[in-house]
Amino acid sequence: MPWLTRRRLLAGGAAWLTAGGATSAFAVIVEPGLLLVVREYHLKLPGWGARPPLSLCVLADLHANEPWMPMDRIQRIVATANALKPDAHLLLGDIPSHFRWARRRLPMPEVVGALAELQAPLGKFAVLGNHDWWDDLAVQQARQGSPAMEPLLRQAGFSVLANDAVRLPHGEGVWLCGADSMLAFRLGMGRFRGADNLAATLAPLAGDDAPAILMAHEPDQFVNVPKRVALTLSGHTHGGQVRLFGWAPVVGSRYGQRFVYGLVEEEGRRLIVSGGLGCSVLPVRFGVAPEILMVRLS
């Protein structure tokens, strides 16, 4: 299935916006701008051994803008995430907003400054999403380099995992890996070049059998993830932004409904796709409320 395009989401969103005044108001105002849910996953991972349980708070697809994701809403999300008292915070990318419906795009230093208030014993970690890359016009024009979002996040106390891995000091150790975006560079005509390198991301795991968790903004990376990785965490799709009876008419994935949302289990491998927090292309969410994930592993 082709990548999500503006035309496809506009067509899908427009159909729902005309379905009725009350439904439209809920989808445009209430669900995307006011609702926030905490969704929990409890998983037992192979090879966990005697390690204590590990709790991860996952934030994805903020898409900061006014009026749908203003600073006060971002601050409430941060406060809610901290109140969950996780062992670590994970940020799965796409902090900026690039859709024309926004009244104002928020300055990234201001937004990242709010995210800097996230606190957890094991720290806070991030991977970059496609919008984090697209937000740096100089990098896009040169088609090389690292986007400005990366040093911003590092200055705010995040460990940015750009095709790298770190060993968390949790029990006998747990690997946390981060792959870069598959859609980093816009080449035009619906073509992209990725900055992802899964082999480099997983290279530090060689010779070590500690459980490994992978952060990858786009869930499409999951098709290449080996069984060595116990769990992959992704965002990007927003759960389709519009879901009826578990089905989304438009999905930002080559694999359609396969990786649209929630827990996916294939051949002994596990993927969790977050529904995310913000909106892209259209300011519409229906049937998939903005969410914070609490992933509890044992």
C-alpha positions as CSV (number, residue, x, y, z in Angstrom):
1,M,0.0,0.0,0.0
2,P,1.4,3.5,-0.8
3,W,2.5,5.9,1.8
4,L,0.0,8.3,3.3
5,T,-0.5,11.4,1.0
6,R,-2.2,14.7,1.5
7,R,-4.8,13.9,-1.2
8,R,-5.7,10.5,0.3
9,L,-6.1,11.8,3.8
10,L,-8.0,14.9,2.6
11,A,-10.4,12.6,0.7
12,G,-10.9,10.2,3.6
13,G,-11.2,13.0,6.2
14,A,-13.6,15.0,4.1
15,A,-16.0,12.1,3.9
16,W,-16.2,11.9,7.6
17,L,-16.5,15.7,8.1
18,T,-19.6,15.7,6.0
19,A,-21.2,12.8,7.9
20,G,-23.1,15.1,10.4
21,G,-22.7,18.2,12.4
22,A,-22.4,16.6,15.8
23,T,-20.0,13.9,14.7
24,S,-17.9,16.5,12.9
25,A,-17.7,18.8,15.9
26,F,-16.6,15.8,18.1
27,A,-14.0,14.7,15.5
28,V,-12.6,18.2,14.9
29,I,-12.8,19.8,18.3
30,V,-13.4,17.4,21.2
31,E,-11.4,14.2,20.4
32,P,-8.3,15.8,18.9
33,G,-8.1,18.9,21.1
34,L,-9.6,17.9,24.5
35,L,-9.4,14.1,25.1
36,L,-6.4,12.3,26.5
37,V,-6.3,8.7,27.5
38,V,-3.6,6.5,29.1
39,R,-3.5,3.1,27.5
40,E,-1.6,0.3,29.3
41,Y,0.1,-2.8,27.9
42,H,1.4,-5.5,30.2
43,L,3.8,-7.9,28.4
44,K,6.0,-10.8,29.5
45,L,9.1,-10.8,27.3
46,P,11.2,-13.9,26.6
47,G,14.6,-13.9,28.3
48,W,13.6,-11.4,31.0
49,G,14.9,-13.7,33.8
50,A,15.1,-12.2,37.3
51,R,15.0,-8.6,36.1
52,P,12.5,-6.5,38.0
53,P,9.5,-5.2,36.0
54,L,10.2,-2.2,33.7
55,S,7.7,0.6,33.0
56,L,8.0,2.8,30.0
57,C,5.9,5.9,29.3
58,V,5.6,6.4,25.5
59,L,4.7,9.7,23.8
60,A,4.4,9.9,20.0
61,D,3.3,12.4,17.3
62,L,2.8,15.5,19.3
63,H,2.5,17.8,16.1
64,A,2.6,21.0,18.2
65,N,0.5,23.8,16.9
66,E,-2.3,26.2,17.8
67,P,-5.2,25.6,18.3
68,W,-5.1,21.8,18.5
69,M,-1.8,21.2,20.4
70,P,-1.0,24.5,22.2
71,M,1.6,24.9,24.9
72,D,-0.8,24.5,27.8
73,R,-2.0,21.1,26.4
74,I,1.6,20.0,26.0
75,Q,2.3,20.9,29.6
76,R,-0.7,18.9,30.7
77,I,0.5,15.9,28.7
78,V,4.0,16.2,30.4
79,A,2.4,16.5,33.8
80,T,0.2,13.4,33.2
81,A,3.2,11.4,31.9
82,N,5.3,12.3,35.0
83,A,2.4,11.4,37.3
84,L,2.6,7.9,35.9
85,K,6.0,7.6,37.5
86,P,7.6,5.4,34.8
87,D,11.2,4.0,34.9
88,A,11.9,5.9,31.6
89,H,10.2,8.2,29.1
90,L,10.3,7.3,25.4
91,L,9.6,9.9,22.7
92,L,8.8,8.4,19.3
93,G,9.2,11.5,17.1
94,D,7.1,14.0,15.1
95,I,7.2,17.0,17.4
96,P,6.5,19.7,14.8
97,S,3.3,20.3,12.8
98,H,3.2,20.9,9.1
99,F,-0.5,21.1,8.2
100,R,-2.1,24.1,6.7
101,W,-5.1,24.1,9.2
102,A,-2.8,25.2,12.1
103,R,-3.3,28.8,13.1
104,R,0.2,29.0,14.4
105,R,3.2,26.6,14.4
106,L,4.8,26.7,17.8
107,P,8.6,27.5,18.1
108,M,10.4,24.2,18.6
109,P,12.7,25.5,21.4
110,E,9.6,26.4,23.4
111,V,8.0,23.0,22.8
112,V,11.1,21.0,23.5
113,G,11.6,23.1,26.6
114,A,8.3,21.9,27.9
115,L,9.2,18.2,27.1
116,A,12.4,18.8,29.1
117,E,10.3,18.6,32.2
118,L,9.8,14.9,31.7
119,Q,11.6,13.1,34.4
120,A,12.2,9.4,35.2
121,P,14.9,7.4,37.1
122,L,16.4,5.8,34.0
123,G,16.1,9.0,31.9
124,K,14.3,10.1,28.8
125,F,15.0,8.8,25.3
126,A,14.0,9.9,21.8
127,V,14.1,8.9,18.1
128,L,13.3,11.3,15.3
129,G,10.3,11.1,13.1
130,N,9.8,12.2,9.5
131,H,8.4,15.6,10.5
132,D,11.4,16.3,12.7
133,W,13.5,15.8,9.6
134,W,11.2,17.8,7.3
135,D,11.2,20.7,9.7
136,D,14.8,21.5,8.9
137,L,14.7,23.1,5.4
138,A,18.5,23.4,5.1
139,V,19.0,19.7,5.7
140,Q,16.2,18.9,3.3
141,Q,17.7,21.0,0.6
142,A,21.2,19.6,1.1
143,R,19.8,16.0,1.5
144,Q,22.3,15.3,4.1
145,G,23.2,16.1,7.7
146,S,21.2,15.9,10.9
147,P,18.1,18.0,11.6
148,A,18.0,20.8,14.2
149,M,15.6,18.8,16.3
150,E,18.4,16.4,17.4
151,P,20.6,18.9,19.2
152,L,17.5,20.6,20.7
153,L,16.4,17.3,22.3
154,R,19.9,16.6,23.5
155,Q,20.1,20.0,25.2
156,A,16.8,19.2,26.8
157,G,18.3,16.1,28.5
158,F,17.1,13.5,26.0
159,S,19.3,10.7,24.8
160,V,18.6,10.7,21.1
161,L,19.1,7.2,19.6
162,A,20.0,7.8,15.9
163,N,20.6,4.2,14.7
164,D,22.2,3.4,18.1
165,A,21.5,1.5,21.3
166,V,22.1,1.9,25.0
167,R,22.1,-0.6,27.8
168,L,19.8,0.4,30.6
169,P,21.1,-0.3,34.1
170,H,17.9,-2.3,35.0
171,G,18.6,-5.6,36.8
172,E,21.0,-7.4,34.6
173,G,20.6,-4.9,31.9
174,V,18.0,-4.2,29.1
175,W,18.9,-2.9,25.7
176,L,17.0,0.2,24.3
177,C,17.6,0.7,20.6
178,G,16.5,3.5,18.3
179,A,16.3,3.5,14.5
180,D,16.1,6.8,12.6
181,S,13.2,7.7,10.2
182,M,12.5,5.8,7.0
183,L,11.1,9.0,5.5
184,A,13.8,11.5,6.5
185,F,14.4,13.2,3.1
186,R,11.7,14.3,0.8
187,L,12.8,13.7,-2.8
188,G,9.6,14.9,-4.5
189,M,7.0,13.1,-6.5
190,G,6.1,11.0,-3.4
191,R,9.6,9.6,-3.1
192,F,11.6,9.6,0.1
193,R,15.1,8.5,1.3
194,G,15.4,7.2,4.8
195,A,18.1,7.8,7.5
196,D,17.4,4.5,9.1
197,N,20.1,1.8,9.5
198,L,18.7,-1.2,11.4
199,A,22.0,-3.1,11.2
200,A,23.9,-0.3,12.8
201,T,21.1,0.1,15.4
202,L,21.3,-3.5,16.5
203,A,25.1,-3.9,16.2
204,P,25.8,-3.2,19.9
205,L,23.6,-6.2,20.8
206,A,26.1,-8.7,19.4
207,G,27.3,-11.2,21.9
208,D,24.8,-10.1,24.5
209,D,21.5,-11.9,25.2
210,A,19.9,-9.1,27.3
211,P,16.3,-8.3,26.2
212,A,16.2,-5.6,23.5
213,I,13.5,-3.0,22.9
214,L,13.5,-1.0,19.7
215,M,12.1,2.5,19.2
216,A,11.2,3.1,15.5
217,H,9.0,6.0,14.4
218,E,7.5,4.2,11.4
219,P,6.0,0.8,12.2
220,D,7.0,-0.4,8.7
221,Q,10.5,-1.0,10.0
222,F,9.0,-4.0,11.9
223,V,9.1,-6.2,8.8
224,N,12.9,-6.3,9.0
225,V,13.2,-6.6,12.8
226,P,14.8,-9.9,13.9
227,K,13.5,-12.1,16.7
228,R,16.5,-10.9,18.8
229,V,14.4,-7.8,19.5
230,A,11.7,-8.6,22.1
231,L,9.5,-5.5,21.4
232,T,9.3,-2.7,18.9
233,L,7.5,0.6,19.7
234,S,6.3,2.8,16.9
235,G,4.0,5.8,16.2
236,H,3.5,7.6,12.8
237,T,0.1,6.2,11.8
238,H,-1.9,8.0,14.5
239,G,-4.0,4.8,14.5
240,G,-5.4,6.1,11.2
241,Q,-6.8,9.2,13.0
242,V,-10.2,8.0,12.0
243,R,-11.3,4.5,13.1
244,L,-14.7,2.8,12.9
245,F,-15.2,-0.6,14.4
246,G,-11.5,-1.2,14.4
247,W,-10.9,-0.2,10.8
248,A,-9.2,2.9,9.5
249,P,-10.0,4.2,5.9
250,V,-6.5,5.8,5.5
251,V,-3.3,4.5,7.0
252,G,0.2,6.0,6.7
253,S,1.8,2.6,6.1
254,R,2.7,0.5,3.1
255,Y,1.1,-2.4,4.9
256,G,-2.3,-0.9,5.5
257,Q,-4.3,-2.3,8.5
258,R,-1.4,-4.6,9.4
259,F,0.4,-2.0,11.4
260,V,-2.2,0.7,11.9
261,Y,-2.6,0.5,15.7
262,G,-2.1,-1.4,18.9
263,L,-0.4,-4.7,19.6
264,V,0.8,-6.7,16.7
265,E,2.3,-10.2,17.1
266,E,4.0,-11.9,14.2
267,E,6.2,-15.0,14.3
268,G,7.1,-14.5,18.0
269,R,7.9,-10.8,17.5
270,R,5.8,-8.0,19.1
271,L,5.1,-4.5,17.9
272,I,3.0,-1.8,19.7
273,V,1.8,1.1,17.5
274,S,0.8,4.2,19.4
275,G,-2.3,6.2,18.3
276,G,-0.2,9.3,19.1
277,L,-1.2,12.6,20.5
278,G,-1.7,15.1,17.6
279,C,-3.0,15.4,14.1
280,S,-1.4,15.5,10.6
281,V,-2.8,16.7,7.3
282,L,-6.3,17.2,8.8
283,P,-7.3,18.3,12.3
284,V,-9.5,15.2,12.7
285,R,-9.5,12.3,15.2
286,F,-12.5,10.0,15.5
287,G,-12.4,6.6,17.3
288,V,-8.8,6.9,18.2
289,A,-8.3,9.4,21.0
290,P,-5.0,11.0,21.7
291,E,-3.1,8.7,24.0
292,I,-0.1,8.2,26.3
293,L,1.2,4.6,26.4
294,M,2.3,2.9,29.6
295,V,4.1,-0.3,28.7
296,R,4.9,-2.5,31.6
297,L,7.3,-5.3,30.9
298,S,8.3,-8.4,33.0
